[in-house]
Amino acid sequence: MTDYTHQQIVARGARADAEAAADAIDNMPGLEGATYSILEEDEDKGIWRIDAFPTNEDEDAALLELLGGYPLKVEREALADADWLAMALSGLPPVRAGRFFVYGMHDRGRLPASTVNLRIEAGAAFGTGHHGTTVGCLQAYDRLIKAKKFNKVLDVGAGTGLLAIAAARTGSKLAVGTDIDKPSVRISKENAKVNMANARFVHASGLSNKLVAENAPYDLVFANILARPLISLAQDIKRALVPGGTVILSGLLRTQERMVKAAYLSRGFKVVSRIHRDAWATLVLQRP
């Protein structure tokens, strides 16, 4: 078996078509962990773009077939034989979200003095702070902590650990993060150490991990994953929260907002606020 040559797949078209294709990626078996982004490339012309980075031949073929089924212009090119994800991230600008300033090693020389500066190195994990879902979570959290502090915080689907680290750095006494991806857990721990943040991370699926369970209930839960897991975890998240506790949900497209919200409203949650960024939605809800 030959080594896979990493590719970048770019699909351009109308917003509705791009969002429909992104929704299909989220819901296609075998592409649950696919790395991609969707953004508005040209506001005047109404052009939206999907960038996908398959990691093996099967994922490559599945993405090409799926995207080819929509009225999008699809292009594909091989990436250089290098640490392609690190190379792509090395040129990313720092991100400002409320009081938070998220940066990589390459920007360590230009940090603002008045912000909570978080150095996040992604490696093979998702969640650098550049994606609309992660920025939405940070913005929502920044607004919430203007009014109150959250002593116990759980981050489901921690990725790089950014959200749990942000909580630990802004006064949370306990910040626990989980991820189903073992490399993400390792990277999260490394990022916590770099940021001198008292955040703990464990490899877990859902909320059944011993560390997660024994520290429940939580004042705040972050869940920045995908729409369907958000729906299936609604009851578990409710049980993990104190009465009146807050959950910040993201990882969902605007087109998926209604069905995700319905799963939580049916369990007594009420909507506190929502944030839209590009094609993505972030929901802030309060447990009864």
N, C-alpha and C positions, 0 to 999 in steps of 0.2 A: 504494500500500500504506500503510495507516494504522499509526501507531506502536502498539506493544503496550502496553496498560495493565497494569502488574504486579499480580499476584494472589497471595494466600496461600491455599493449599488445606490444610484441616485435616481429617484423618480419624481418628475415634475408635472404639475397640472393644476386644475381648479381645486379650490379648497374642499368642496364637497367630495370630490373623487379621492383626494389625498387622505381626508379624514376617514372615508369609508375603507380605504386600503389599510390604513393604520389600525382601524378597528378589527379588520380581518386578521391582521398579523397577531393582535392580542388574543384572538379567539381560535387561532389555528393550532391544533395539536402538533407538537414538535417545534413550535416557534415561541413557546412561552418565555424562554430566556433570551430571545433575539435582541441584539443591541441595535436600536434605531432611534432616530429623532424625527420630529415633524415641525416645520416652521414656515412662516410666511417669507418667501424670498423676494417678491416684488409686489408691493402693495398697489402700485399704480396699475399693473397688469393683472392683478389678482392671481398671481402664481404662487403655489405652495410647493414645498419640497420635502421629500422623505429621503433621509440618508440612512442606509442600512449597512451594517458591518458583520456579515456572516463569519462564523468561526470554523466551519467545516463544509465539505462538499454538499452534504444533504441539506443543510440550512441554506446554502447558496442557491441550490436548485429550487428549493421550496419558495424562497423569497422571490426569485425571478419569475416563477410560474404564477405566484399569487399577484404580484404587481403587474404582470403582463395581462391580467384579466380585467384591468381597469384602464380607462382612457387617459393614461399617463405616459409621458415620454420617459422611457427607462434606459439608463446608461450604466455601464459597468466597467471598472478598470482595476487592474491589479495594483496592490500597494507594495511599496518597497519591502524587501526582505529585512525587516528590522522589528523592533518592538513597536508595532504599528499603533497600538492604542496609546502608549506613552508618547509616541511621536506626535500623534494628533492632539493630545492634551497639552503638549509643551507650548503650543501657540495660543492656547485659550486665555483670554483676558480674565482678570479677577472679576468677581461678581459682588455687587452691593445689594443687599436685601435688608432694608430697615437698618438696624444697628449692626448687622452682620456684614463682614467683609471676608469673602472666601477666595483664597488664592493658592497657587501652587508654588513650588520651590523657585521657579523662574521669576516670580514676582516678589520675593521676600524683601527686596530692597526698596519697595515703595508702598509701605503700609500706612494708612491713615492713623492719626493719633487718637481719634475720637470714636473708634469703632471696636467691636468685638472681632478680632482678627483670627480666622480659622484657617490653618494650613491643611489642605486636603490633597493627598496624593492618591489617585484612583487605582493605579496598577490595573488589575483585571476586574475591579468592582464598579458598580454603577452608582452614581450619585455625587458628581463633582460639584454640584451647585449650579451648573450651567443649564440643566434641563428645566423646562417650565414647571414640572411637577415639584422639583426640589426647591426652586426659588419660591414657588407658591407656598410651600410648607413653611419656609423661613419667614416669609412676609406675614403669614397668618400667625405664627408663633410670636413674632416681634410685636404685633398688635396686641396679642393677648397678655404678654408680660408687662405691658404698660400699666395694666390694671391689677394684676395679681401674679404671685409666684406659684410654681407647681413643684412641690417637694419630691414627688415620685413620678417618674416619666418612663414610659415604655415606647421603644421604637421598633415596630414590626416591619421587617424588610429593610434592615439598616444600610445595606450597600457599603458605602465608605465609612459609615458611622457618623456622618455629618450632623444629623438632627439630634442624636443622643449627645454628641459632643457639644453642640450648641446649647442644649439644656443644661449640661453639667457646668459649662462655662458661665451660665447666667443664673446660678443659684440653686439649681435642683440638687437635693441631697442624695438622691438615687436616680441614676440614669442607666437603663438596661436596654440593650439592642439585640435583636435576633435576625438571622438570615439563613436561608436554606442552602446558601452557597458557601462552602468552607473557605475558599480564598477570600471572600468578602469579610468573613469574621476575622481572619488574620489581618487583613488590611485595616479594618476598623480598629482593632487593638493597637496597631502601629500608629494610626492617626491620633488615637486618644493619648498615646504616650507623647507624641510630638507636640500636642496641644496642651499637655499637662492637665488633662481632663479626667475626672474620676468617673469614667463611664465603663461599664462592663458589657461584653458581647459574647453571645453563645450561638452555636450552630443548632438551629431548631426550625421545625415546620409548624406554623400555627402558634398557639399560646400555651401548649401543654408542657413545655420545658420546666424542670424542677425550679430553676432559679427564677423564672418568670412567675410561676405559680406561687412560690413561697413569699414573694415580695408584693403580691397583689393585695388589695386593689390599688390602682394607680390614679393619680390626679389628672394625668394627661397621657393619651396614647397617640403616637404618630403611626399612620399606616400608609406608606407611600409604596404601593405595590401595583396590582392590576385590578381592573373592575370586577372580574368574577371572583377572585379571592377576597376582595373587599366585601362582596355580598355574602359569601359563604362564612366569613368570619364575624359577621355582624353580631350574632348572639354571644360569641366568645369575647368580643371586644366589650360588649355591654357588661358582661360578668367581671371583666378585668378592671372596670372603672368604678371609682367611688360614686355614690349618688350625687348627681350634679357635676360629675367629671366631664372632661372635654376630650373629643377625638378630632384629630386633623386627618382627613382622608385625601389622598391624591394618587396619581398614577392612572387617572381616568381621563378619557377624552370628554369634551363638552357633550358629545353625542351620547355618552354613557352616564351622564350626570343624573338623569331622571331615574334610571333603574337602580343605581347605587343609593341614591337618596331615599327611594321608596323602601329599600330593605331596612334602613335605619329608622325612618319615620314610623314604620309598622311596629317597631320595638320601643316606641315612645320617645325617641330622640327628637330634639327640635333643632332647626337650623339657626346657627348664630350668624354666620357670614359665609361668603364664597368669594373666591378669587379666580378670574380667568386670565390665563397667560398663553398666548398663541392659541393652539387648539386644545389646551389642557385646562382642567378644572381642579380646584382645591376646595374642599368643603370643611367647614368647622361646625361641629354639632355638639350638643350638650345632652348628656344622659339624664333621664328623669330621676 
